[in-house]
Amino acid sequence: MSVIYHVTSVEGWAGAQAAGHYAAASLTREGFIHCSTPAQVVATSNRFFHGQRGLLLLAIDPAQVEAEIRMENTSGGSELFPHIYGVLNLSAVTARLPFEPDGDGTFLSLPAGG
């Protein structure tokens, strides 16, 4: 796995920079940070972020993540998703890409550079 992705808000990323690490709300709520493979990003974004603006797509190098990464499906399906079990060290984030949907709120593809 060469890269995984996580969608966050611009404000969420700013908070991570101030804290020195990234911790999504799901880390407290579910015990891990939800991520996607390149093939999963668009469908996942449309399912959970349809119509939302002010988002960033974090490109993450799994080899640089200090916390454990597990490939699993916690919702009972068969597709496996990368989950980060701990805070995300900022040094593992290789790119922060503006990630905006089109006019009707649909995400169509990974942004350039992703």
Steps between C-alpha positions, in 0.01 A plus 500: 500500500676813380254767615180527701268799533301672770245778451499781754392862525736792456434579867579142603836519327576836660429345839735213420779737414451683829491172696793341319296196396163421339219334695164470324184495713465132407816421695322589824164364390608175329866455588644564154530749214308400188702496177451381143710354224523699174227280350266566796535877548234627260226257606578551869500878460165496323354280773620704798586850371256564212452872456752603765748771417824613663649152497855375461613160382803386697733270309670275754805278459412186700868414544546826694196463729614432856168353618370159396307479171246218461318408181147417611131557452332592825153545348446140393583529130768319307707797380804568720593855598821627663445613858766680705492395867648807664584858421642573157851642508514800265823376342302217335281749309662544159240735348201712604275544201195728475207262455180663381193337344355616171195728477247240613713389795644186339865405515611378159870416530815540700638854476808566291809391687310221676 
